[in-house]
Structures are given as structure tokens and as C-alpha cells.
Amino acid sequence: MRDLAQDLLNWYDVHARDMPWRVPPADRKTGVLPDPYAVWLSEVMLQQTTVAAVRGYHAKFIVLWPTVADLAAAEDADVMAAWAGLGYYARARNLLKCARAVVADHGGSFPQTNDALLSLPGIGPYTAAAVSSIAFDQPSVVVDGNVERVMARLHDVHDPLPASKPMLTLLAAGLTPQTRPGDYAQAVMDLGATICSPRNPTCAICPLRARCAAFAAGTAADLPKKTPKKKVPTRYGIAYVVRRSDGAWLLETRPDSGLLGGMLGFTTTDWSDSPNPAPPVDTEWQTLNTIAKHTFTHFHLELTIQTATTDNVPTRGHFVAQGDFDPTALPTAMRKVYAQIKATLRHD
Ligand code: SF4
């Protein structure tokens, strides 16, 4: 099995993907390691998000906050605004907590071991393993969806996920080498992302084909098996889009706990089967004949949109002047509400 790791490293030496936070294998062999801050930032951003979507955000964060100390000193609202559109906003709040803990408890340098990284806020087993492996070349066992898929296929595991996770982790541990563990972790992920892909793996060009049990059995495309997910329910709500007569927009920062926590958005009702109306200001409302739809991990959301122009004083939220209103600082669900407003205005 160690030969398998070597085959994979040989492939990675030629085919490693180019990523801004990555040090290419030729440079790593000379002892160059990546900036742990850039690696950590990339790993947090990449959770539930594609590399293509992360590239621009990562570059923006590195320009705005070049070091973990810069990020730790940033205003919460600025970081949330820079994160807007990337989704899963708890990650941004945890990002700040972690940056501040690195500065307060570790002198501004990330700790190097898996266990020490795990003690930081917002760093779970996957991120601790990825950062210790990629940034510090520790032989940690890095297991994400790509790695699970590759392991299930290499060993022809038919037990469904998520119950098979512990077994796949054990199999991944058995392959993780002591030499070049950081490159190895990135190599498995690259193989899973480019060749051993979820549908239609291109086994014909795979460096592990000769050692792959699923390829031999003809089962690669059927693995990994997954326990069927429950049907995703739909929740409903009303988004209240209020303009003042001078053009200012009524926005509100959502509570830290809960969905879109800490993000700026339009005021809304609760999101449920039958939301209770909760207009933020006493005024006449118009209902658009269109709805904004957005899908979160566990439910679909359908927002009816009500609009009003008023100078009455709202009971919640605050007005943002038209010149200061930046729709790109809104989370995606709220951008969809804004897009419906713009489309309606165009048709009026
Ligand atoms: Fe994946 Fe096919 Fe390679 Fe096996 S041979 S690891 S199934 S790409």
C-alpha cells in the first residue's frame, strides 16, 4: 500500500493543480512550505464550496488582511461583508474567533500539531488535519469527500456513507505516508477532484488503476454508496424591502445565532411553514407578484417580497443611504430578493 502512496506522489509531481495558497511539489521538495494562514483560510473557505468559487474570495481576504494578525484586528462587519456570497456564514464568524485566538494565545503563529490546532475555535478534525499536513508536513490523516470517494473505490467498499466514514478513515490512515504527507494529502484530493470524480471516473488515465479494487470489479461509478437523504422541506417567509423618500434602504444585521447570523440583509419574518407577518414599520405595503427562492443545506426557502416607501420610523433595522448601499455585501439569499426588486423596477 505504501507503493500506492508513491504512485500517487509521482502523479502529483506532474499534475498538481495550481492554487494560490499552494506551494508546488518541486518547491516543497526544497523545503519551502506554504503560509499557514493562507492554507487555513483556504481550508475554511473550501468547506462546502468549490475551488472556483473560493479563488476570488481568498485573494480578496489576503489583500484586505495579509496576516492572521490583520484579520484578528478587523471589524466584524467588514469581514462579514467580505464573506457575503460565500455562504455558510457561521464559518466567517468562527474565522474571526480563530484568528483572534491565534493572536491572543499563540503569539500570532498557528500551532503546528493536529491536537493544538483542534483546540482553536472553529477548527474541526478535518481542518486541523489539513492545516497540520499541508502547512507543516505532519502525517495527519486528512479525510474529506474526495478522500472518502477514492478510498471507497480503491478498496471496493460497498457500505454506505455516512456509516462507513470510520472505516474509510482507517483505510486513509493506512495509506498516509511519513514522507511528504502534505503533498500526499493534496494529491489524494486532486485525484478525487480531477480523475476519480463523483460521476464517470476516468480510470483509463488514473495512476492507481492497477491497484484499484473497484476498477477491477467494475463498480467504480457506483461508489461510494450513500444512505438516501430525507426530502428537503420548504419554509416560507416575507422579506420587507423599505426605502425612505431620500432613497435610503432599510437593512438589519441578523442575530449572530441562526441562519445568515451576523449578516446584513432586508428585514424578514421568521422562516417557517406559516410565518407570522412582522413588518418593521407601520406603513402601506405592496406585494410583488414574484418570490425569491434560495436553498440552504436543510431546507428550501421561498420569500414573498413586500415593498414600501415611507419616512415613518422603523421598529427594527437601520437605514443605509443609497450611496452607501452595496448589494454585493448581502448574503446570496438577500441578493436574490434585491435582484427581484431590480427586475420589477425595470418592468415598471
Ligand atoms: Fe478512482 Fe478509477 Fe482510479 Fe480507481 S482506477 S482510484 S475508481 S479513477
Residues whose N, C-alpha, C, O or C-beta is under 5 A from the ligand:
A	BS01	SF4	R153 I195 C196 P201 T202 C203 C206 L208 R209 C212 A214 F215 A220
